[in-house]
Amino acid sequence: HVQLVESGGGLVQPWGSLRLSCAASGFTFRLYAMSWFRQAPGKERELVTSITYDESLTNYADSVKGQFTNSRDNAKNTVYLQMNSLKPEETAVYYCNGRLGRNDYWGQGAQVTVSS
């Protein structure tokens, strides 16, 4: 069955870095666009970044341009989110998403807490 499993979340100090991973199984990962979303407490879920199936195009929310990097390894069925210079307001649950046509898959989320 389809699974997206995020890992790498946790507690980080302000201006620190974290790398999230999302391991996919149960579908043809290399054909899917992959995205990262986040949802902060009391706020709506927002799109952070997307990457095409072949890495030809990567888009970022304005708020994370130059700060976050989205990448994927189709041989490992894994997508990554490198997050640098994290700020307390970026505390959120980060979700991995895979989409192709009407297929839309979500991970369970990884908590990222930015605090001193």
N, C-alpha and C positions, 0 to 999 in steps of 0.2 A: 504494500500500500504506500501511498505518497507520504513522505516525511521531509520536513525541513527542520533541522535541529541547530539552533544557535548556541554558540559558546563564546567564552572570552569576556563576558560582562563582569562587573564587580564595582568595587569602590576605588576611586582614583582621586588624587588631589587636584585642585585647580591647576590648569596649565599642563597637566599630565597627559599621557597617551594610553590608548587601549586599542587592541585589534580584535574585532569580532569576526567569528567564522560562522558560516552557515553550511552545513553538510546536507546534501540533497540525496534522496533515494526514491525509487518507485515511479520515476518518470524520466523522460529523455532530457536531462538537464541541459545538454549542449544546444538545444533548440529554443530554450526559454530565455526571455529577458528577465533579469533579476534586479530586484530593488530592495532598498532598505527604507523602512519607515520608522518613525518614533512617536511615542505618545507620552507626553509629560503629564504629571498629576493635574487633573482638572482641565486638561486641554484635549483638543481633537487630535487624532492621529494625523501625522503629516509626512509627506514624501521627502526623504532626505537625498536619495540618489538612485539612479537607475543605470544599468549597463546592458547593452544589447548582447544577443546570444554569442556573437563573434568578437566582442570587445571593440567593435568599430566605432562605437559612440557611447560616451558616458556623460550623463547629465547630473548636475548638482543643484540643490536649493541654494539660493543666493547666500543664505546665512552660513553655509559650510564650505563654500568655494575656497580653495586654497588651504583648507584645514583638514578635510576628510578626503580619503582616497578609496574608491570602489574598484575592486579587481576580482577576477575569477580565474579558476583553474578547471577547465572542462575535463581534463584527464582525472581530476580528483572529485569531480561533482561538488565543488565547493566555491562559495563566493565569500569575499572578505571585505571588511570595512575597517580601514585604518583611520583612527581618530586622534588627532593631535591638538594640543593647546585647548583642552577641554575646559569648559566654563560651568559653573554651578547650574546655570539655567538650561544646560544641556542634559541634566538629569532626566532620564526617561526610560521607558521600556522600548528597546529597539527590536523591530520585527524584520524578518527576512520574508521576501515575497517573490514567487515565481509566476510568470504569466506568459501564456501563449494562446491567442484566440480567446475562447471562453473559459479556458482552464486558468484558474487563479488559486494559487496555493500559498498558505501562510505557515510560518513557524510559530512556536509558542511564545517567543519573545525572550530577550535577555535584558536584565536590569542593569543599567549603567547609572551609578551614583557618583556625582562629582562634588566632593566636599572635603574640607580640611578638618 
